[in-house]
Amino acid sequence: MVKRRVRLTFPEELYSEPIIYNIGQQFNLVTNICQADLMGDQGWVILELDGKDKSIEDAITWAISKGVRVNTLSG
């Protein structure tokens, strides 16, 4: 098991989509929201992902395919 922190940036049209819930359920990951902000036309979340490395990679790929910008954070 590994932990990875990412910053997810959402366009306004994805506000009502359960992206974080789906990441946890579909990819068997534990998600922890560390920080978040919603600003008019976009929002962002600092999210800690805990699980298998392959599952984390698959979840990131899936989120990007949905229109979420994903940046890996160090530390």
Secondary structure, DSSP 8 states (H G I E B T S, - for coil): -EEEEEEEEEEGGGTTS-HHHHHHHHTT-EEEEEEEEEETTEEEEEEEEEE-HHHHHHHHHHHHHHT-EEEEE--
